[in-house]
Amino acid sequence: MNITEVILLTLENPQRMVQGGYEIAPVRGLHRIQYRHQSRPDGEPRPARQSFLEVRTDEGIIGRCTTTMNAHQAAIIRQHAVGASVFDRERLFQLLHKGTRWVYQPPGWFGDFDNCLWDIAGKAAGLPVQALIGRVRERFAVYLTGGDMDVDGYLRHIEQGRQMGISAYKFHSYKGGRADAPIYRHVRASVGPDFVLLTDPVCSYDLREAIEIGHLLEELDFLWLEEPFHEQKMNQYQALCRELTIPVMGNEMLMHDIGLSAQWLIQGATDRVRANARHGTTQVLKLAHLAEMYGTNVEMNGQGGLFGLIHAHLGCCIDNTDYYEYFFNAAAGNRDQGADWGMLNGPLIEDGHIAPPEGAGWGAVWDEETFNSLVVERLGSTS
């Protein structure tokens, strides 16, 4: 079965208006210059857009995934992939991975193409991807991620998660260690010893704060400390990992680059590794196997492609991973978002877990009429 087309589709939904972006803002109350982001207005409200990649074959099987790829990147894929066998997935991965430097793209740029090939392989075999890889669990535990709030805000958000059966929560905070410490203590006392807590200070600590807060997190039995300072400071991450017993996860802004992420693990600059399947399922699995050999975990970042479907599959076939990261305040958040683009079966949160569908490939179910009615640009189609 050979690839005949690689199509980049842009959809626009006039029923879902968006506005705004981010700007850089200073963090107050610290003894150093520190920044965070905050929302800003960005012109008039405009219809939301979402891109998809389709890989079509000479046997009529189509792989479809959400994508962050641009038209130039899709054209490179098209040049090298059309005419190739869909089962040459590893050869194509190696070609594009090793060739990234020579087409001047960032690492991981072709990941959504790789995801489409996994979709096709599953459909050809009549199996869901998680069964094709090898299932290790039927469903995947979820943690709810919160923004920068005060104690009461965090506790209200945790309670929203509990209404979905979620018993794990991750803080985001930009306030610095002095402000965070009493919040962590208060929340732990409120939720009890069995509730799982994690934190991501989003590069708002220096090394001293990270060590001091890290020891507090050990005392409070947090699961991990994520991205306490900027990833360029590899030597400081090595010092932090040597000092703490709580796992440190420091490669989020490097997770697109499998080589750098591997080196950080090898050099002791991170205890767990971050990954996101927008950089390709093949890449995530390679990193998971490396982490397994080091006796540690890979933890997937964010919702994941196809409105949660891809990370739901991978969470059920990777042994050394703990949680799916969830952002919505209702159990149907993934499903509602997917429905905006015609995907009918975004995975629900049930009893604090997420599970992939049993359909072949990624198992996405589409209202094709709705999907096609929203297409405003189609690049690479021969029909």
BAROPA-934140 format. One line per 3 residues: number of its first residue (from 1); their letters; for each residue x negated, y, z negated of N, C-alpha, C. Coordinates in steps of 0.05 Angstrom, whole numbers, plus 5000, padded with zeros to 4 digits. Layout:
BEGIN
NUM> A> X:Y:Z:X:Y:Z:X:Y:Z; ...
REM end
This chain:
BEGIN
1> MNI> 4983:4976:5000:5000:5000:5000:4982:5025:5000; 4985:5042:5020:4968:5065:5024:4983:5091:5019; 4967:5111:5011:4978:5138:5006:4982:5152:5033
4> TEV> 5006:5163:5037:5012:5177:5062:5014:5207:5058; 5023:5216:5034:5026:5245:5029:5020:5251:5000; 5009:5275:4996:5006:5286:4969:5019:5314:4970
7> ILL> 5041:5316:4956:5058:5340:4959:5059:5355:4932; 5054:5381:4934:5057:5399:4911:5083:5414:4913; 5100:5410:4893:5127:5423:4893:5128:5444:4871
10> TLE> 5139:5466:4878:5145:5487:4858:5176:5489:4855; 5186:5486:4831:5214:5489:4826:5219:5514:4810; 5242:5526:4814:5250:5551:4800:5278:5547:4790
13> NPQ> 5282:5553:4764:5309:5549:4752:5320:5577:4744; 5339:5587:4759:5350:5614:4753:5367:5614:4727; 5374:5590:4717:5390:5589:4692:5372:5590:4667
16> RMV> 5345:5589:4672:5327:5590:4649:5307:5613:4654; 5312:5636:4641:5296:5660:4644:5274:5660:4624; 5251:5670:4632:5228:5672:4614:5216:5700:4616
19> QGG> 5201:5707:4596:5189:5734:4595:5165:5733:4576; 5144:5747:4582:5123:5751:4562:5099:5734:4567; 5079:5739:4550:5054:5725:4551:5040:5729:4525
22> YEI> 5013:5728:4525:4998:5731:4500:4979:5755:4502; 4973:5766:4479:4952:5786:4477:4935:5780:4453; 4910:5791:4453:4892:5786:4431:4897:5806:4409
25> APV> 4898:5797:4384:4904:5814:4361:4884:5808:4339; 4876:5828:4323:4857:5823:4301:4872:5810:4278; 4857:5793:4263:4867:5781:4238:4859:5799:4215
28> RGL> 4878:5808:4200:4873:5826:4177:4865:5811:4152; 4851:5824:4134:4846:5813:4108:4822:5795:4106; 4805:5794:4127:4781:5777:4127:4756:5795:4125
31> HRI> 4734:5784:4115:4709:5798:4113:4692:5795:4138; 4705:5791:4160:4691:5788:4186:4711:5795:4208; 4701:5799:4231:4718:5805:4254:4729:5779:4265
34> QYR> 4755:5776:4266:4768:5752:4274:4793:5759:4290; 4800:5743:4310:4823:5748:4327:4842:5724:4328; 4866:5730:4336:4886:5710:4341:4902:5720:4366
37> HQS> 4922:5704:4375:4939:5714:4396:4966:5720:4384; 4980:5737:4399:5008:5743:4392:5023:5748:4418; 5049:5745:4416:5066:5748:4440:5067:5777:4449
40> RPD> 5070:5782:4474:5073:5809:4485:5093:5808:4507; 5108:5830:4512:5126:5832:4535:5110:5831:4561; 5122:5821:4581:5108:5818:4607:5127:5823:4629
43> GEP> 5136:5848:4633:5154:5854:4655:5182:5845:4650; 5198:5845:4671:5226:5837:4669:5229:5807:4667; 5250:5798:4654:5255:5769:4653:5256:5757:4681
46> RPA> 5246:5733:4684:5244:5720:4711:5251:5691:4708; 5260:5678:4729:5267:5650:4728:5242:5633:4721; 5246:5613:4704:5224:5595:4698:5216:5578:4722
49> RQS> 5190:5572:4723:5180:5555:4744:5166:5530:4732; 5167:5509:4747:5153:5484:4739:5143:5470:4764; 5118:5462:4764:5106:5448:4787:5106:5418:4783
52> FLE> 5109:5403:4805:5108:5374:4805:5089:5365:4827; 5076:5342:4823:5060:5330:4844:5074:5304:4851; 5077:5299:4877:5087:5274:4888:5066:5260:4905
55> VRT> 5061:5235:4900:5044:5219:4917:5062:5198:4931; 5063:5199:4957:5081:5182:4973:5065:5160:4986; 5077:5137:4991:5063:5114:5002:5078:5103:5027
58> DEG> 5063:5086:5042:5074:5075:5066:5095:5053:5060; 5099:5046:5035:5120:5027:5028:5144:5040:5014; 5143:5067:5014:5166:5082:5004:5166:5087:4974
61> IIG> 5146:5077:4960:5144:5082:4931:5132:5109:4927; 5144:5125:4909:5135:5152:4903:5127:5154:4874; 5103:5166:4870:5095:5174:4843:5100:5203:4839
64> RCT> 5114:5210:4817:5121:5239:4812:5114:5245:4784; 5099:5268:4780:5092:5277:4753:5092:5307:4752; 5097:5318:4729:5093:5347:4724:5063:5352:4729
67> TTM> 5057:5377:4736:5028:5383:4741:5022:5412:4735; 4996:5416:4729:4985:5443:4727:4966:5448:4750; 4965:5430:4769:4947:5434:4792:4957:5457:4810
70> NAH> 4938:5470:4824:4945:5491:4843:4943:5481:4871; 4950:5497:4890:4952:5489:4918:4924:5481:4929; 4903:5495:4921:4877:5488:4931:4868:5461:4920
73> QAA> 4874:5455:4895:4867:5429:4884:4882:5407:4897; 4908:5412:4902:4924:5391:4916:4913:5386:4944; 4903:5406:4957:4892:5403:4984:4867:5385:4983
76> IIR> 4850:5389:4962:4826:5372:4960:4835:5343:4956; 4854:5338:4938:4864:5311:4934:4874:5300:4960; 4890:5315:4975:4902:5306:5000:4880:5297:5019
79> QHA> 4859:5313:5021:4837:5306:5040:4824:5280:5034; 4821:5274:5008:4806:5250:5001:4824:5226:4995; 4850:5230:4990:4867:5208:4982:4885:5197:5004
82> VGA> 4893:5213:5023:4912:5203:5043:4898:5181:5059; 4911:5159:5062:4899:5136:5075:4887:5116:5057; 4882:5124:5031:4870:5105:5012:4891:5087:5000
85> SVF> 4883:5064:4990:4901:5046:4976:4908:5057:4949; 4933:5055:4941:4941:5065:4915:4928:5048:4893; 4919:5024:4900:4907:5007:4880:4877:5011:4877
88> DRE> 4866:5031:4892:4838:5039:4888:4837:5061:4867; 4853:5059:4847:4855:5080:4827:4828:5086:4814; 4813:5066:4806:4787:5071:4793:4767:5083:4813
91> RLF> 4767:5074:4838:4749:5085:4858:4755:5115:4862; 4781:5122:4863:4789:5149:4867:4782:5166:4842; 4786:5154:4818:4778:5168:4794:4748:5175:4795
94> QLL> 4732:5155:4802:4703:5160:4802:4695:5180:4823; 4708:5178:4847:4702:5197:4868:4708:5226:4859; 4731:5230:4847:4739:5257:4840:4725:5267:4814
97> HKG> 4720:5248:4796:4705:5255:4772:4677:5263:4778; 4663:5246:4793:4635:5251:4799:4632:5274:4820; 4654:5278:4836:4653:5299:4856:4663:5325:4847
100> TRW> 4671:5327:4822:4682:5353:4811:4663:5376:4815; 4638:5371:4809:4617:5392:4811:4615:5402:4840; 4621:5385:4860:4615:5392:4887:4640:5405:4901
103> VYQ> 4662:5405:4887:4685:5420:4897:4692:5443:4878; 4675:5448:4859:4676:5472:4842:4703:5474:4827; 4710:5452:4814:4734:5451:4798:4727:5445:4769
106> PPG> 4745:5453:4750:4739:5446:4722:4743:5416:4717; 4729:5405:4697:4733:5376:4691:4762:5370:4686; 4770:5346:4694:4798:5337:4689:4819:5349:4707
109> WFG> 4810:5364:4728:4829:5378:4745:4848:5361:4760; 4841:5336:4766:4857:5318:4783:4874:5298:4767; 4877:5304:4741:4890:5284:4723:4919:5277:4731
112> DFD> 4934:5297:4741:4962:5291:4748:4964:5273:4772; 4944:5274:4790:4943:5255:4812:4939:5227:4801; 4921:5224:4783:4916:5198:4770:4942:5188:4757
115> NCL> 4957:5205:4744:4982:5197:4731:5003:5188:4752; 5003:5200:4775:5021:5191:4797:5013:5163:4806; 4988:5157:4807:4979:5130:4815:4988:5109:4795
118> WDI> 4987:5116:4769:4997:5098:4749:5027:5094:4752; 5041:5115:4759:5070:5112:4763:5076:5093:4786; 5061:5096:4808:5064:5078:4831:5057:5049:4824
121> AGK> 5035:5045:4809:5027:5018:4802:5049:5005:4785; 5060:5019:4766:5082:5008:4750:5106:5001:4767; 5114:5019:4785:5137:5014:4802:5132:4990:4821
124> AAG> 5108:4988:4831:5101:4965:4848:5103:4939:4833; 5094:4939:4808:5095:4915:4791:5122:4910:4778; 5139:4930:4779:5165:4928:4765:5162:4929:4735
127> LPV> 5142:4944:4725:5136:4945:4697:5132:4974:4688; 5140:4980:4663:5133:5006:4652:5103:5008:4648; 5092:5032:4649:5063:5035:4647:5053:5024:4620
130> QAL> 5068:5027:4599:5058:5018:4573:5056:4987:4572; 5072:4973:4588:5070:4944:4590:5047:4937:4610; 5044:4953:4630:5022:4948:4650:4995:4950:4636
133> IGR> 4991:4970:4619:4966:4973:4604:4964:4951:4582; 4986:4947:4568:4987:4928:4546:4997:4941:4521; 5022:4934:4514:5035:4947:4492:5024:4938:4465
136> VRE> 5020:4957:4447:5010:4951:4420:5032:4957:4399; 5051:4974:4406:5073:4980:4387:5098:4987:4404; 5121:4985:4392:5146:4990:4406:5153:5020:4406
139> RFA> 5144:5034:4385:5150:5063:4383:5127:5076:4369; 5126:5103:4371:5103:5118:4363:5111:5140:4343; 5098:5141:4320:5105:5160:4299:5100:5189:4309
142> VYL> 5115:5207:4298:5115:5235:4306:5106:5253:4283; 5090:5273:4289:5087:5295:4270:5098:5321:4282; 5110:5338:4266:5120:5363:4275:5099:5385:4271
145> TGG> 5095:5401:4291:5075:5423:4289:5089:5449:4285; 5078:5465:4266:5089:5491:4259:5071:5513:4267; 5081:5537:4269:5066:5561:4274:5055:5574:4248
148> DMD> 5046:5598:4250:5034:5613:4228:5057:5624:4211; 5061:5614:4186:5083:5622:4169:5074:5624:4141; 5093:5634:4124:5088:5634:4095:5098:5607:4084
151> VDG> 5095:5604:4057:5103:5578:4045:5132:5571:4050; 5150:5590:4047:5178:5585:4051:5184:5577:4080; 5170:5590:4099:5174:5583:4127:5165:5554:4133
154> YLR> 5142:5546:4122:5133:5519:4126:5152:5499:4114; 5161:5504:4090:5179:5485:4076:5206:5482:4091; 5216:5505:4102:5241:5503:4118:5236:5487:4143
157> HIE> 5212:5490:4156:5206:5476:4180:5203:5446:4174; 5189:5440:4153:5186:5412:4145:5213:5399:4141; 5232:5413:4129:5259:5402:4125:5273:5398:4151
160> QGR> 5269:5415:4171:5280:5410:4198:5269:5384:4209; 5243:5379:4205:5232:5354:4214:5243:5330:4200; 5247:5333:4174:5259:5311:4159:5287:5303:4168
163> QMG> 5301:5323:4178:5328:5317:4189:5326:5299:4214; 5302:5299:4227:5297:5281:4250:5283:5255:4241; 5279:5252:4215:5265:5229:4205:5235:5231:4205
166> ISA> 5225:5255:4212:5196:5260:4214:5184:5263:4186; 5163:5248:4180:5151:5249:4154:5121:5257:4156; 5115:5274:4176:5088:5284:4179:5089:5312:4190
169> YKF> 5071:5330:4181:5073:5358:4189:5045:5369:4193; 5041:5386:4214:5016:5399:4219:5020:5430:4217; 5004:5442:4200:5003:5471:4198:4987:5483:4222
172> HSY> 4995:5506:4231:4978:5525:4246:4975:5550:4229; 4951:5560:4226:4947:5583:4210:4924:5600:4220; 4926:5626:4219:4905:5644:4228:4895:5662:4205
175> KGG> 4903:5656:4181:4900:5675:4159:4873:5673:4144; 4858:5652:4149:4833:5648:4135:4837:5630:4111; 4815:5619:4101:4816:5599:4080:4828:5608:4054
178> RAD> 4821:5633:4046:4831:5644:4020:4861:5645:4019; 4873:5653:4042:4903:5654:4043:4915:5626:4046; 4901:5608:4060:4912:5582:4065:4912:5563:4041
181> API> 4892:5566:4024:4889:5547:4001:4914:5545:3984; 4925:5567:3974:4949:5564:3957:4973:5553:3972; 4975:5559:3998:4997:5548:4014:4995:5518:4016
184> YRH> 4971:5508:4021:4967:5478:4022:4974:5465:3995; 4965:5478:3974:4971:5466:3947:5001:5466:3942; 5015:5488:3948:5043:5491:3943:5059:5470:3959
187> VRA> 5053:5468:3985:5068:5450:4002:5063:5421:3994; 5038:5414:3987:5034:5386:3978:5050:5380:3953; 5050:5399:3934:5066:5395:3910:5096:5392:3916
190> SVG> 5105:5407:3937:5134:5406:3943:5142:5381:3958; 5125:5371:3976:5134:5348:3993:5126:5321:3980; 5109:5322:3960:5102:5297:3947:5078:5283:3960
193> PDF> 5068:5262:3947:5042:5250:3955:5044:5233:3980; 5068:5224:3987:5071:5205:4009:5075:5218:4036; 5083:5243:4036:5087:5258:4061:5060:5264:4074
196> VLL> 5057:5260:4100:5032:5264:4114:5028:5293:4122; 5006:5305:4115:5000:5333:4122:4974:5334:4137; 4973:5352:4157:4950:5357:4174:4948:5387:4177
199> TDP> 4925:5397:4185:4924:5426:4190:4905:5433:4212; 4912:5455:4227:4897:5466:4249:4894:5496:4244; 4872:5505:4233:4869:5534:4228:4862:5550:4253
202> VCS> 4861:5537:4276:4857:5550:4302:4833:5569:4302; 4810:5558:4295:4785:5573:4296:4784:5598:4277; 4799:5597:4255:4801:5620:4238:4783:5618:4213
205> YDL> 4767:5597:4211:4748:5593:4188:4719:5598:4198; 4702:5605:4179:4673:5602:4184:4665:5575:4171; 4639:5568:4172:4630:5542:4163:4635:5540:4133
208> REA> 4629:5561:4118:4633:5559:4089:4662:5554:4082; 4680:5569:4094:4709:5565:4089:4717:5536:4097; 4707:5527:4120:4715:5501:4129:4706:5479:4109
211> IEI> 4682:5482:4098:4673:5463:4077:4690:5465:4052; 4695:5489:4043:4710:5493:4018:4739:5483:4022; 4752:5490:4044:4779:5481:4049:4779:5452:4055
214> GHL> 4759:5442:4069:4758:5413:4074:4758:5397:4049; 4743:5405:4029:4743:5391:4003:4770:5393:3990; 4783:5416:3992:4810:5418:3981:4829:5399:3995
217> LEE> 4827:5397:4022:4844:5379:4037:4839:5350:4029; 4814:5343:4023:4808:5316:4013:4823:5311:3986; 4822:5331:3969:4836:5329:3943:4866:5326:3947
220> LDF> 4877:5340:3967:4906:5339:3972:4914:5317:3991; 4895:5301:4000:4900:5277:4017:4913:5285:4044; 4901:5305:4057:4909:5311:4085:4897:5290:4103
223> LWL> 4909:5287:4127:4900:5267:4145:4876:5276:4162; 4877:5300:4172:4853:5311:4186:4853:5341:4185; 4829:5352:4191:4824:5381:4195:4817:5385:4224
226> EEP> 4832:5402:4237:4829:5406:4266:4819:5434:4273; 4799:5435:4289:4789:5460:4301:4786:5483:4281; 4771:5479:4260:4768:5501:4240:4753:5525:4250
229> FHE> 4734:5521:4269:4721:5544:4282:4715:5537:4311; 4703:5556:4325:4700:5553:4354:4682:5530:4362; 4690:5517:4384:4677:5492:4392:4648:5496:4402
232> QKM> 4640:5521:4408:4612:5525:4417:4592:5520:4394; 4601:5519:4369:4583:5517:4347:4578:5487:4339; 4566:5473:4358:4563:5444:4354:4547:5438:4329
235> NQY> 4525:5453:4324:4509:5447:4301:4524:5451:4275; 4543:5470:4274:4559:5474:4250:4580:5452:4247; 4590:5442:4269:4608:5419:4268:4594:5394:4258
238> QAL> 4569:5391:4266:4554:5368:4256:4550:5370:4226; 4544:5394:4216:4540:5399:4187:4567:5394:4173; 4589:5403:4184:4615:5399:4171:4622:5370:4170
241> CRE> 4618:5355:4192:4625:5327:4192:4608:5311:4172; 4583:5319:4168:4566:5306:4148:4576:5311:4120; 4586:5335:4115:4594:5344:4089:4620:5332:4079
244> LTI> 4639:5328:4097:4667:5321:4090:4672:5291:4094; 4691:5281:4078:4701:5254:4084:4727:5255:4100; 4742:5277:4098:4766:5279:4115:4757:5281:4144
247> PVM> 4771:5267:4162:4763:5269:4191:4766:5298:4201; 4746:5306:4216:4746:5332:4230:4751:5327:4259; 4768:5343:4272:4773:5340:4301:4767:5367:4314
250> GNE> 4744:5368:4329:4735:5394:4338:4733:5398:4368; 4744:5379:4384:4739:5381:4413:4763:5390:4429; 4783:5402:4417:4808:5407:4432:4803:5424:4457
253> MLM> 4786:5445:4455:4781:5461:4479:4760:5449:4497; 4751:5425:4491:4733:5409:4508:4746:5384:4518; 4772:5379:4511:4784:5353:4516:4788:5347:4545
256> HDI> 4787:5368:4563:4789:5364:4592:4764:5351:4602; 4742:5353:4587:4716:5343:4597:4709:5318:4581; 4713:5295:4594:4708:5270:4581:4679:5267:4573
259> GLS> 4660:5278:4589:4632:5276:4583:4624:5291:4558; 4633:5316:4556:4627:5332:4532:4641:5321:4508; 4666:5312:4510:4680:5301:4487:4665:5276:4477
262> AQW> 4656:5259:4496:4641:5236:4488:4615:5243:4473; 4601:5264:4483:4576:5272:4471:4581:5283:4443; 4603:5297:4439:4610:5308:4412:4614:5285:4392
265> LIQ> 4627:5264:4401:4631:5241:4384:4604:5227:4379; 4589:5223:4399:4563:5209:4397:4544:5224:4379; 4544:5251:4381:4526:5268:4365:4536:5275:4338
268> GAT> 4559:5264:4330:4570:5269:4303:4581:5297:4298; 4590:5310:4320:4602:5336:4317:4632:5336:4315; 4644:5313:4318:4673:5309:4313:4677:5280:4303
271> DRV> 4697:5277:4286:4703:5250:4276:4725:5236:4291; 4744:5252:4301:4764:5242:4320:4763:5259:4345; 4773:5248:4367:4773:5263:4392:4801:5269:4401
274> RAN> 4804:5293:4412:4829:5302:4424:4830:5294:4453; 4854:5289:4464:4857:5283:4492:4885:5292:4501; 4888:5297:4526:4914:5303:4538:4916:5290:4565
277> ARH> 4938:5276:4570:4940:5261:4595:4944:5279:4620; 4947:5305:4616:4946:5322:4640:4919:5320:4654; 4899:5310:4640:4873:5305:4651:4870:5277:4661
280> GTT> 4892:5262:4661:4892:5235:4672:4894:5213:4652; 4912:5194:4657:4914:5171:4640:4889:5154:4639; 4876:5151:4662:4850:5136:4663:4830:5149:4645
283> QVL> 4828:5175:4644:4809:5189:4627:4816:5185:4598; 4841:5187:4591:4850:5183:4563:4843:5155:4554; 4847:5135:4570:4841:5107:4563:4811:5103:4559
286> KLA> 4795:5115:4576:4766:5112:4573:4757:5125:4547; 4768:5148:4540:4761:5161:4515:4771:5145:4491; 4794:5133:4494:4805:5117:4472:4787:5093:4467
289> HLA> 4778:5080:4488:4761:5057:4484:4734:5065:4472; 4723:5088:4480:4698:5097:4468:4703:5102:4438; 4725:5116:4431:4730:5122:4403:4734:5096:4387
292> EMY> 4747:5076:4400:4751:5050:4386:4724:5037:4379; 4705:5039:4398:4679:5027:4392:4664:5042:4370; 4671:5067:4366:4660:5083:4344:4676:5081:4319
295> GTN> 4697:5065:4319:4713:5061:4295:4730:5085:4288; 4738:5100:4308:4754:5124:4303:4777:5126:4322; 4791:5149:4322:4816:5152:4337:4813:5172:4359
298> VEM> 4830:5169:4379:4837:5190:4398:4865:5200:4391; 4869:5226:4389:4895:5237:4383:4904:5255:4406; 4928:5250:4417:4937:5265:4440:4949:5291:4433
301> NGQ> 4942:5311:4448:4950:5339:4443:4975:5346:4458; 4995:5355:4443:5018:5367:4455:5038:5347:4466; 5057:5358:4480:5081:5344:4490:5073:5322:4509
304> GGL> 5055:5327:4527:5048:5307:4548:5066:5310:4572; 5056:5300:4595:5069:5303:4621:5097:5290:4622; 5112:5298:4642:5140:5288:4645:5156:5292:4619
307> FGL> 5152:5315:4607:5168:5323:4584:5168:5302:4562; 5143:5292:4556:5139:5273:4534:5136:5244:4542; 5144:5237:4566:5144:5209:4574:5116:5197:4574
310> IHA> 5097:5212:4586:5070:5200:4589:5057:5195:4562; 5058:5214:4544:5046:5210:4518:5061:5189:4502; 5087:5187:4506:5102:5166:4492:5092:5138:4501
313> HLG> 5088:5135:4527:5077:5109:4537:5049:5104:4525; 5031:5124:4527:5004:5120:4518:5002:5115:4488; 5019:5128:4472:5020:5123:4444:5028:5095:4437
316> CCI> 5042:5082:4455:5051:5054:4450:5031:5033:4461; 5010:5042:4474:4991:5022:4484:4962:5029:4477; 4958:5048:4459:4931:5054:4448:4933:5048:4418
319> DNT> 4917:5030:4409:4917:5022:4381:4907:5044:4363; 4885:5056:4371:4871:5075:4353:4881:5104:4358; 4907:5107:4353:4919:5134:4353:4941:5134:4333
322> DYY> 4946:5156:4320:4965:5157:4297:4991:5170:4303; 4991:5192:4319:5016:5208:4320:5020:5221:4347; 5046:5225:4353:5054:5242:4375:5060:5270:4365
325> EYF> 5050:5290:4379:5053:5318:4370:5079:5329:4381; 5096:5339:4363:5123:5349:4371:5126:5378:4362; 5139:5394:4380:5141:5423:4375:5170:5432:4371
328> FNA> 5189:5417:4380:5217:5426:4381:5230:5422:4353; 5250:5438:4348:5264:5437:4322:5289:5419:4323; 5293:5405:4345:5315:5387:4348:5306:5362:4361
331> AAG> 5319:5339:4356:5310:5313:4366:5311:5311:4396; 5327:5327:4409:5331:5326:4438:5314:5347:4453; 5294:5358:4440:5279:5379:4453:5266:5371:4480
334> NRD> 5253:5348:4480:5241:5338:4505:5262:5334:4527; 5284:5321:4519:5305:5315:4538:5318:5340:4549; 5323:5360:4532:5335:5384:4542:5317:5399:4561
337> QGA> 5291:5399:4555:5272:5413:4573:5271:5398:4600; 5269:5372:4600:5268:5357:4625:5293:5361:4641; 5317:5363:4628:5342:5366:4642:5343:5392:4658
340> DWG> 5327:5412:4650:5326:5437:4665:5316:5432:4694; 5301:5410:4697:5289:5405:4724:5300:5379:4736; 5321:5368:4725:5334:5345:4736:5324:5318:4725
343> MLN> 5307:5318:4705:5299:5293:4692:5318:5287:4669; 5331:5264:4670:5353:5259:4652:5346:5245:4626; 5322:5234:4624:5317:5216:4601:5291:5223:4587
346> GPL> 5287:5249:4582:5265:5257:4565:5267:5242:4538; 5245:5233:4526:5247:5216:4503:5257:5231:4478; 5276:5220:4464:5287:5231:4440:5270:5224:4416
349> IED> 5272:5240:4394:5260:5232:4369:5281:5218:4353; 5276:5193:4346:5294:5176:4331:5280:5164:4307; 5290:5170:4283:5278:5160:4258:5249:5167:4257
352> GHI> 5242:5192:4266:5214:5201:4264:5195:5189:4284; 5206:5176:4305:5189:5162:4325:5198:5170:4353; 5180:5165:4371:5186:5169:4400:5180:5142:4414
355> APP> 5195:5136:4434:5191:5111:4449:5195:5116:4479; 5180:5103:4496:5183:5106:4525:5206:5089:4535; 5217:5096:4558:5238:5080:4570:5227:5054:4581
358> EGA> 5244:5035:4588:5236:5010:4598:5234:5009:4629; 5241:5031:4642:5241:5031:4671:5212:5029:4682; 5210:5021:4707:5184:5017:4719:5168:5044:4722
361> GWG> 5142:5042:4721:5125:5066:4722:5128:5081:4696; 5130:5107:4698:5135:5123:4674:5164:5122:4666; 5181:5111:4683:5209:5107:4676:5227:5131:4677
364> AVW> 5218:5152:4690:5234:5177:4691:5259:5171:4708; 5282:5181:4699:5307:5179:4714:5314:5207:4723; 5319:5210:4749:5322:5237:4761:5350:5240:4773
367> DEE> 5360:5264:4769:5383:5274:4785:5370:5288:4809; 5367:5272:4831:5352:5282:4854:5366:5306:4867; 5392:5307:4866:5405:5331:4877:5398:5356:4862
370> TFN> 5398:5355:4836:5389:5378:4820:5360:5384:4825; 5343:5364:4824:5314:5368:4828:5309:5383:4855; 5320:5372:4876:5315:5383:4903:5328:5411:4906
373> SLV> 5350:5416:4892:5362:5442:4895:5345:5465:4882; 5326:5457:4865:5310:5477:4851:5283:5482:4865; 5277:5466:4886:5251:5469:4900:5250:5495:4915
376> VER> 5230:5511:4910:5226:5536:4925:5201:5536:4942; 5183:5516:4937:5159:5514:4954:5151:5485:4955; 5143:5476:4979:5135:5448:4983:5110:5448:5001
379> LGS> 5087:5440:4989:5062:5441:5004:5052:5413:5008; 5046:5406:5033:5033:5381:5039:5052:5360:5051; 5078:5367:5054:5097:5348:5065:5095:5347:5096
382> TS> 5096:5323:5107:5096:5321:5136:5124:5319:5148; 5144:5318:5130:5172:5315:5140:5187:5342:5139
REM end
